[in-house]
Amino acid sequence: MSTQQFQVQGMTCGHCEKAVQAAIRQVDPQAEVRIDRASNLVEVQSTQDREKLAEAIREEGYTVA
């Protein structure tokens, strides 16, 4: 399991955080997700490929830098 960080634009509320968490957990139900909305940072501990996780976030409508 590795820790990956994503800069995610567009998270403005708690609902946004939950949507991002749900998207990540669809790819990896065991993922540990920490979100710092103030700095647009999403930290994920997962065994999944970084690009798969980023794509899941993008599919929710957020921009991954």
N, C-alpha and C positions, 0 to 999 in steps of 0.2 A: 504494500500500500504506500502510495506516495502522496505528498502534499503539493497541491498546485494552486497557484493564485491567478485570478482573473480580474481585470479592470472591467467593470460592467457599468455601462451608462444607461440611465433611464429608470433606475430604481428610486422611487420617490416616496414610498410608503411601506407599511408593514405588509400589505397585500402583495406588493411587488416582491418583497423578500420571500414570502411564502411561495409565490409562483416560481421564482428562481430555484428555491429549495426543492419544490416538487418536480421541476424539470430535471434537475440533477439526479434525484432519487428514482426517476423513471429509468435512467440509464444505469444507475448503481444504487439499489435499495439500501446497501450497507454504508453508503458514503456519509462522512461527517462533514457538515457544511457550517461554516461560520461566515457571517456577513457583517461588514462594517459599512453601512449605507453612507455615512458621512464622507468616507474616502472612496466610495464606489468599489470597495474591495470584497471579493468573494474568495474565500479560502476553502478548498475541498481536499479531504483525504479520501482517496479512491484508488481502486485497482484499474479503473477504466482509462482509456486513452484520452489525453488532453483534448484532442480535437472533437471527440464524441461528446465530451462534457460541454465544450464551447458551443457546439452545434445545438445541443439541447437548450442552452440558454438563449441562443439566437432565435430558435423556433418559438420561444415565448415572446419574442418581440423586443429583446434588449440587444444593445450593441456591446460586443466583447472586443476590447482593445487588444 
